Structure formats: C-alpha cells, structure tokens
Amino acid sequence: MEIQRVAVIIEDDADIRDLLYAVLQQSGFEVFTAPNGSEGVEAVRQHNPTVVTLDLGLPDIDGFEVIRQLRQFSDAYIVMLTARAEELDTLMGLEAGADDYVTKPFRPRELRARISAMLRRPRGEAAAAETPEAGTSSSPLDSPGAPVTGQAPARVSAPVSEAIPGTLAHNGLTLNPGTRTTEIEGTNVELTRTEFDLLQALLEGGRLVRTKTDLVRRLRGEEYDTGSFISDADERTVEVHVGNLRRKLGDDSKAPRWLETVRGVGYRLAPQN
C-alpha cells in the first residue's frame, strides 16, 4: 500500500492558506497547516512532511529563521511563497536552505508543476529502493553532457567507489545516491535535497560541463529539452545552490578541489588529484 505524502503549509493569510490546502490536497497530499512560524516548525517536526510551503512574511518568526530552524532537523522540500519581488529576499531564502520559490500572487498550476518536479527526485528510503547498479544512471537526464538537446546526452563514466556499489567519489568526496549521504574523507556533510541532487549531477558529469540550463532541467526532473521556459532567475537559483554547496564542502572557488566554474557556461568537476 502506497504511503500518502504529507505537506505542511506555514501561512498567516487564511485565504491563501485555504487555497494552498486545496491545491495540495487535490495533488494527493495529507495536509497540515500552521498560521505562524513557531507552530509551523512544530508541525514539520511532528508530521515529517515531504513538502513545506512557507510564507516569508510571518507575524512571529522571520521566514528566513524558520528555514534555518527547519534545516536543523528536516530535509523536506521547502517552497517559499513571497510577495516580495526583491531578488535579495529570494537569494537569502535559498541561502538559508529553501529549495525553490513562488511569488505571490501565484497560479495553482505553477505551484503544482514545481512540486511535481521536486517529487520526481528521490527521497530517503524511496531513493534507496531505486538505486541503480554501480556505473549506471537512473534516467537519461542523469547522464552528463553539454546543453541538453532533443536527445539524451551521451553517458560518461564517473569515478565510482569499489567499496560501496553505486557510490560516486572524487578527491576524497563520496556521495551515495541510495542512502542520500555525502562524506568528505569519512566525515558526513549535511546537504539539502537540492544541493545533493546538484552535486550528484556534477559528479556524474565528471569533467564535462553541466550548463546552468541543464541543471535547472535536472532539478525539474525533465529528461529532455521540453522547451519549457527557463528564466535568468532559475539559473540564478542554481548559482546560489552551488554557492551553498561550496560553502558546506569547504571548497575554494579560486582553487577548487571539487566544483569548478566554467565562466558564462556552467560547472564541472575539478581535475582529479
């Protein structure tokens, strides 16, 4: 029997809260709501949701602080809902640990599409059950390549640890897609789901460049170039997540050990040490 997914809505506006409840319930979620940040944090702690929608303008705790608190114990996908158009607010939320954002007023179809893209990416135990054998990829998009075209990019082998089948390794960094864990020389590194998925894509790509557009599609779960619109803001979101990755890994962008920027194009792995 399939376990029903859970969502938590943290929103002080009753009308928007009711709309979100209807959208998520129709999408098959069991939904719990909270009118402020403190109750929202407790709701997430109690119900362990897959998805959290979070209003940044809450009456008690600053939305950025809510994200930071949630990231101490939850790996839920966090979608920010904000009426603020300033890019700085969006970037601050992403840097705090959010996965995506939707600007109010939002269209229910857009929210459903973004959440559906997130759910196409594996979570926890589901990822372990779907883990491919060592040296293979779980979908055509998991293969590395340059800008995505109408065909799946060619497969290129990435460094794989012989000790644990399926584990990707590079310069002392290991990533296990099945257990969703990342380590540097045996020390665990806590990543958000989006950070993990980006790092996995780059490890699979090796020294081939993954464009920002390619990485946006990867996060959306699009196996091919579907012609969907990718904005500058979408690519900027990838930049912020990569920046967070570098910070958590302790990587130096000027002398990278793992993530190398290809200016004006995207990212690839640094050379093997």
C-alpha beads as a LAMMPS data file, in Angstrom:
LAMMPS data file: protein, C-alpha beads

273 atoms
272 bonds

1 atom types
1 bond types

-500.0 500.0 xlo xhi
-500.0 500.0 ylo yhi
-500.0 500.0 zlo zhi

Masses

1 110.0

Atoms # bond

1 1 1 0.000 0.000 0.000
2 1 1 1.396 3.369 -1.022
3 1 1 2.024 5.768 1.852
4 1 1 0.324 9.119 1.355
5 1 1 2.690 12.054 1.081
6 1 1 2.464 14.786 3.689
7 1 1 2.647 18.567 3.211
8 1 1 2.784 21.351 5.775
9 1 1 1.585 24.874 4.971
10 1 1 3.043 27.741 7.040
11 1 1 0.959 30.771 6.101
12 1 1 -0.711 33.519 8.140
13 1 1 -3.194 34.632 5.448
14 1 1 -6.296 32.439 5.857
15 1 1 -7.428 32.816 2.237
16 1 1 -4.045 31.822 0.816
17 1 1 -3.791 29.033 3.377
18 1 1 -7.141 27.634 2.231
19 1 1 -6.086 27.866 -1.429
20 1 1 -2.815 26.059 -0.728
21 1 1 -4.685 23.409 1.238
22 1 1 -6.999 22.754 -1.704
23 1 1 -4.147 22.651 -4.246
24 1 1 -2.038 20.246 -2.199
25 1 1 -4.948 18.034 -1.168
26 1 1 -6.019 17.713 -4.809
27 1 1 -2.432 16.737 -5.598
28 1 1 -2.722 13.768 -3.238
29 1 1 -1.147 15.136 -0.060
30 1 1 -2.267 14.797 3.509
31 1 1 -2.091 18.467 4.506
32 1 1 -1.411 20.176 7.823
33 1 1 -1.444 23.935 8.305
34 1 1 0.090 26.465 10.691
35 1 1 -0.673 30.213 10.919
36 1 1 2.778 31.270 12.127
37 1 1 6.407 30.239 12.190
38 1 1 6.652 28.682 15.642
39 1 1 3.617 26.448 15.080
40 1 1 4.904 25.652 11.612
41 1 1 8.243 24.428 12.926
42 1 1 6.441 22.145 15.382
43 1 1 4.089 20.876 12.669
44 1 1 7.059 19.913 10.496
45 1 1 8.742 18.247 13.466
46 1 1 5.576 16.262 14.241
47 1 1 4.472 15.228 10.741
48 1 1 7.791 14.864 8.850
49 1 1 6.421 16.208 5.543
50 1 1 7.808 15.762 2.078
51 1 1 6.952 19.359 1.115
52 1 1 6.665 22.580 3.112
53 1 1 5.232 25.799 1.715
54 1 1 6.428 28.795 3.679
55 1 1 5.330 32.418 3.655
56 1 1 8.351 34.628 4.310
57 1 1 6.233 37.393 5.873
58 1 1 5.102 35.658 9.060
59 1 1 3.780 37.509 12.128
60 1 1 6.139 35.974 14.694
61 1 1 9.361 34.395 13.406
62 1 1 11.129 35.737 10.347
63 1 1 10.656 33.326 7.440
64 1 1 14.418 33.035 6.926
65 1 1 14.798 31.963 10.557
66 1 1 12.050 29.371 10.088
67 1 1 14.031 27.886 7.184
68 1 1 17.191 27.767 9.291
69 1 1 15.347 26.041 12.136
70 1 1 13.745 23.502 9.803
71 1 1 17.088 22.645 8.249
72 1 1 18.384 21.570 11.657
73 1 1 16.133 18.501 11.600
74 1 1 14.166 18.266 8.331
75 1 1 15.100 17.506 4.725
76 1 1 11.658 18.455 3.404
77 1 1 11.461 20.353 0.137
78 1 1 10.825 23.977 1.128
79 1 1 8.989 26.232 -1.327
80 1 1 8.972 29.894 -0.338
81 1 1 5.868 31.947 -1.069
82 1 1 6.651 35.620 -1.066
83 1 1 5.025 38.851 -2.112
84 1 1 8.439 40.478 -2.147
85 1 1 9.821 40.948 -5.617
86 1 1 13.323 41.863 -4.457
87 1 1 15.908 39.363 -5.644
88 1 1 17.840 39.761 -2.377
89 1 1 14.997 38.256 -0.337
90 1 1 14.769 35.289 -2.663
91 1 1 18.517 34.701 -2.551
92 1 1 18.553 34.974 1.251
93 1 1 15.863 32.295 1.444
94 1 1 17.752 29.980 -0.902
95 1 1 20.972 30.535 1.017
96 1 1 19.153 29.702 4.266
97 1 1 18.197 26.312 2.811
98 1 1 14.984 26.686 0.772
99 1 1 14.696 24.698 -2.454
100 1 1 12.505 26.930 -4.606
101 1 1 10.205 29.948 -4.516
102 1 1 6.925 31.171 -5.960
103 1 1 5.977 34.849 -5.999
104 1 1 2.507 35.924 -4.861
105 1 1 0.042 36.120 -6.443
106 1 1 0.789 32.647 -7.754
107 1 1 -1.047 30.370 -10.142
108 1 1 -2.054 26.990 -8.668
109 1 1 -0.836 25.314 -11.881
110 1 1 2.644 26.778 -11.394
111 1 1 2.824 25.598 -7.790
112 1 1 1.689 22.098 -8.780
113 1 1 4.301 21.979 -11.540
114 1 1 7.129 22.983 -9.213
115 1 1 6.103 20.481 -6.549
116 1 1 5.682 17.730 -9.156
117 1 1 9.226 18.414 -10.356
118 1 1 10.514 18.042 -6.806
119 1 1 8.677 14.766 -6.291
120 1 1 10.297 13.304 -9.394
121 1 1 13.550 13.472 -7.445
122 1 1 14.127 10.585 -4.983
123 1 1 13.653 10.980 -1.244
124 1 1 15.183 8.915 1.517
125 1 1 14.021 5.307 1.531
126 1 1 12.471 5.657 -1.940
127 1 1 15.868 6.590 -3.314
128 1 1 17.451 3.515 -1.771
129 1 1 14.861 1.280 -3.406
130 1 1 15.520 2.864 -6.781
131 1 1 19.307 2.906 -6.575
132 1 1 20.844 1.681 -9.864
133 1 1 23.760 -0.676 -10.045
134 1 1 27.230 0.799 -9.911
135 1 1 28.232 2.651 -13.043
136 1 1 24.672 3.185 -14.313
137 1 1 22.270 6.104 -14.175
138 1 1 18.642 6.105 -13.088
139 1 1 17.354 8.123 -16.041
140 1 1 18.570 9.668 -19.279
141 1 1 18.900 13.035 -17.586
142 1 1 21.284 11.540 -15.023
143 1 1 23.836 11.216 -17.800
144 1 1 26.343 14.050 -18.120
145 1 1 26.575 16.323 -21.083
146 1 1 26.694 19.794 -22.538
147 1 1 23.474 21.742 -23.205
148 1 1 20.514 19.392 -23.405
149 1 1 19.108 18.813 -26.858
150 1 1 16.213 16.714 -28.083
151 1 1 18.229 13.579 -27.393
152 1 1 19.627 12.188 -24.171
153 1 1 23.305 13.153 -23.718
154 1 1 25.978 10.527 -24.052
155 1 1 26.895 8.573 -20.934
156 1 1 30.312 9.114 -19.427
157 1 1 31.600 7.078 -16.523
158 1 1 32.219 8.962 -13.285
159 1 1 34.590 7.908 -10.516
160 1 1 32.847 5.144 -8.585
161 1 1 33.886 3.726 -5.236
162 1 1 34.527 -0.009 -5.389
163 1 1 33.778 -0.402 -1.669
164 1 1 30.106 0.601 -1.871
165 1 1 28.321 -0.129 -5.169
166 1 1 26.671 2.949 -6.639
167 1 1 28.789 5.414 -4.669
168 1 1 30.336 8.310 -6.602
169 1 1 33.746 9.527 -5.429
170 1 1 36.119 12.344 -6.320
171 1 1 39.127 13.791 -4.479
172 1 1 38.098 12.417 -1.091
173 1 1 34.412 13.284 -1.534
174 1 1 31.902 10.422 -1.706
175 1 1 28.195 10.519 -2.478
176 1 1 25.811 7.582 -2.162
177 1 1 22.546 8.073 -4.112
178 1 1 20.905 5.135 -2.338
179 1 1 21.401 6.350 1.217
180 1 1 21.400 10.026 0.178
181 1 1 24.592 10.619 2.154
182 1 1 27.699 12.672 1.410
183 1 1 31.077 12.401 3.114
184 1 1 34.470 14.053 2.889
185 1 1 37.180 11.635 3.963
186 1 1 34.716 9.854 6.257
187 1 1 33.098 12.991 7.740
188 1 1 29.395 13.418 6.973
189 1 1 28.283 16.575 5.141
190 1 1 24.667 17.675 5.622
191 1 1 23.115 18.821 2.347
192 1 1 19.607 19.844 1.368
193 1 1 17.917 17.684 -1.242
194 1 1 18.523 20.247 -3.966
195 1 1 22.204 20.575 -3.043
196 1 1 22.537 16.792 -3.036
197 1 1 20.890 16.463 -6.454
198 1 1 23.137 19.149 -7.951
199 1 1 26.258 17.541 -6.511
200 1 1 25.176 14.152 -7.856
201 1 1 24.659 15.647 -11.324
202 1 1 28.126 17.200 -11.289
203 1 1 29.786 14.017 -10.027
204 1 1 28.069 12.033 -12.768
205 1 1 29.213 14.575 -15.335
206 1 1 32.870 14.389 -14.372
207 1 1 34.926 16.854 -16.388
208 1 1 32.137 17.505 -18.871
209 1 1 30.427 20.848 -18.349
210 1 1 26.881 20.876 -16.966
211 1 1 25.238 24.110 -18.096
212 1 1 23.001 26.056 -15.742
213 1 1 20.092 25.353 -18.065
214 1 1 20.893 21.650 -17.935
215 1 1 20.979 21.749 -14.131
216 1 1 17.658 23.595 -13.939
217 1 1 16.097 20.847 -16.037
218 1 1 17.706 18.225 -13.827
219 1 1 16.062 19.752 -10.766
220 1 1 12.727 19.880 -12.593
221 1 1 13.003 16.210 -13.462
222 1 1 12.877 16.880 -17.199
223 1 1 14.625 14.083 -19.037
224 1 1 14.831 16.015 -22.299
225 1 1 14.652 19.585 -23.544
226 1 1 10.880 20.000 -23.392
227 1 1 11.011 23.614 -24.459
228 1 1 9.901 24.785 -21.025
229 1 1 10.839 28.355 -20.179
230 1 1 13.967 28.793 -18.050
231 1 1 14.466 32.303 -16.752
232 1 1 17.522 34.173 -15.530
233 1 1 16.073 33.767 -12.024
234 1 1 16.033 29.969 -12.475
235 1 1 19.698 29.986 -13.437
236 1 1 20.499 32.373 -10.592
237 1 1 18.854 29.881 -8.219
238 1 1 21.303 27.217 -9.416
239 1 1 24.185 29.635 -8.784
240 1 1 23.029 30.164 -5.205
241 1 1 22.683 26.428 -4.556
242 1 1 26.162 25.800 -5.980
243 1 1 27.469 28.575 -3.734
244 1 1 25.872 26.870 -0.740
245 1 1 27.426 23.578 -1.826
246 1 1 30.879 25.130 -1.982
247 1 1 30.443 26.613 1.489
248 1 1 29.338 23.320 3.038
249 1 1 32.095 21.367 1.304
250 1 1 34.696 23.960 2.254
251 1 1 35.627 24.348 -1.403
252 1 1 37.539 27.375 -2.685
253 1 1 36.116 28.746 -5.941
254 1 1 39.535 30.197 -6.848
255 1 1 41.373 26.897 -6.283
256 1 1 38.589 24.305 -6.358
257 1 1 39.010 20.761 -5.138
258 1 1 35.583 19.667 -6.378
259 1 1 33.406 22.262 -8.141
260 1 1 34.897 24.251 -10.988
261 1 1 33.091 27.174 -12.608
262 1 1 33.218 27.452 -16.385
263 1 1 32.586 31.161 -16.757
264 1 1 29.495 32.038 -18.744
265 1 1 28.515 28.381 -19.185
266 1 1 28.128 26.304 -16.032
267 1 1 30.051 23.890 -13.817
268 1 1 32.132 20.714 -13.881
269 1 1 34.337 18.717 -11.534
270 1 1 37.804 19.994 -10.761
271 1 1 40.671 17.805 -12.011
272 1 1 41.413 14.573 -10.175
273 1 1 44.135 14.991 -7.546

Bonds

1 1 1 2
2 1 2 3
3 1 3 4
4 1 4 5
5 1 5 6
6 1 6 7
7 1 7 8
8 1 8 9
9 1 9 10
10 1 10 11
11 1 11 12
12 1 12 13
13 1 13 14
14 1 14 15
15 1 15 16
16 1 16 17
17 1 17 18
18 1 18 19
19 1 19 20
20 1 20 21
21 1 21 22
22 1 22 23
23 1 23 24
24 1 24 25
25 1 25 26
26 1 26 27
27 1 27 28
28 1 28 29
29 1 29 30
30 1 30 31
31 1 31 32
32 1 32 33
33 1 33 34
34 1 34 35
35 1 35 36
36 1 36 37
37 1 37 38
38 1 38 39
39 1 39 40
40 1 40 41
41 1 41 42
42 1 42 43
43 1 43 44
44 1 44 45
45 1 45 46
46 1 46 47
47 1 47 48
48 1 48 49
49 1 49 50
50 1 50 51
51 1 51 52
52 1 52 53
53 1 53 54
54 1 54 55
55 1 55 56
56 1 56 57
57 1 57 58
58 1 58 59
59 1 59 60
60 1 60 61
61 1 61 62
62 1 62 63
63 1 63 64
64 1 64 65
65 1 65 66
66 1 66 67
67 1 67 68
68 1 68 69
69 1 69 70
70 1 70 71
71 1 71 72
72 1 72 73
73 1 73 74
74 1 74 75
75 1 75 76
76 1 76 77
77 1 77 78
78 1 78 79
79 1 79 80
80 1 80 81
81 1 81 82
82 1 82 83
83 1 83 84
84 1 84 85
85 1 85 86
86 1 86 87
87 1 87 88
88 1 88 89
89 1 89 90
90 1 90 91
91 1 91 92
92 1 92 93
93 1 93 94
94 1 94 95
95 1 95 96
96 1 96 97
97 1 97 98
98 1 98 99
99 1 99 100
100 1 100 101
101 1 101 102
102 1 102 103
103 1 103 104
104 1 104 105
105 1 105 106
106 1 106 107
107 1 107 108
108 1 108 109
109 1 109 110
110 1 110 111
111 1 111 112
112 1 112 113
113 1 113 114
114 1 114 115
115 1 115 116
116 1 116 117
117 1 117 118
118 1 118 119
119 1 119 120
120 1 120 121
121 1 121 122
122 1 122 123
123 1 123 124
124 1 124 125
125 1 125 126
126 1 126 127
127 1 127 128
128 1 128 129
129 1 129 130
130 1 130 131
131 1 131 132
132 1 132 133
133 1 133 134
134 1 134 135
135 1 135 136
136 1 136 137
137 1 137 138
138 1 138 139
139 1 139 140
140 1 140 141
141 1 141 142
142 1 142 143
143 1 143 144
144 1 144 145
145 1 145 146
146 1 146 147
147 1 147 148
148 1 148 149
149 1 149 150
150 1 150 151
151 1 151 152
152 1 152 153
153 1 153 154
154 1 154 155
155 1 155 156
156 1 156 157
157 1 157 158
158 1 158 159
159 1 159 160
160 1 160 161
161 1 161 162
162 1 162 163
163 1 163 164
164 1 164 165
165 1 165 166
166 1 166 167
167 1 167 168
168 1 168 169
169 1 169 170
170 1 170 171
171 1 171 172
172 1 172 173
173 1 173 174
174 1 174 175
175 1 175 176
176 1 176 177
177 1 177 178
178 1 178 179
179 1 179 180
180 1 180 181
181 1 181 182
182 1 182 183
183 1 183 184
184 1 184 185
185 1 185 186
186 1 186 187
187 1 187 188
188 1 188 189
189 1 189 190
190 1 190 191
191 1 191 192
192 1 192 193
193 1 193 194
194 1 194 195
195 1 195 196
196 1 196 197
197 1 197 198
198 1 198 199
199 1 199 200
200 1 200 201
201 1 201 202
202 1 202 203
203 1 203 204
204 1 204 205
205 1 205 206
206 1 206 207
207 1 207 208
208 1 208 209
209 1 209 210
210 1 210 211
211 1 211 212
212 1 212 213
213 1 213 214
214 1 214 215
215 1 215 216
216 1 216 217
217 1 217 218
218 1 218 219
219 1 219 220
220 1 220 221
221 1 221 222
222 1 222 223
223 1 223 224
224 1 224 225
225 1 225 226
226 1 226 227
227 1 227 228
228 1 228 229
229 1 229 230
230 1 230 231
231 1 231 232
232 1 232 233
233 1 233 234
234 1 234 235
235 1 235 236
236 1 236 237
237 1 237 238
238 1 238 239
239 1 239 240
240 1 240 241
241 1 241 242
242 1 242 243
243 1 243 244
244 1 244 245
245 1 245 246
246 1 246 247
247 1 247 248
248 1 248 249
249 1 249 250
250 1 250 251
251 1 251 252
252 1 252 253
253 1 253 254
254 1 254 255
255 1 255 256
256 1 256 257
257 1 257 258
258 1 258 259
259 1 259 260
260 1 260 261
261 1 261 262
262 1 262 263
263 1 263 264
264 1 264 265
265 1 265 266
266 1 266 267
267 1 267 268
268 1 268 269
269 1 269 270
270 1 270 271
271 1 271 272
272 1 272 273
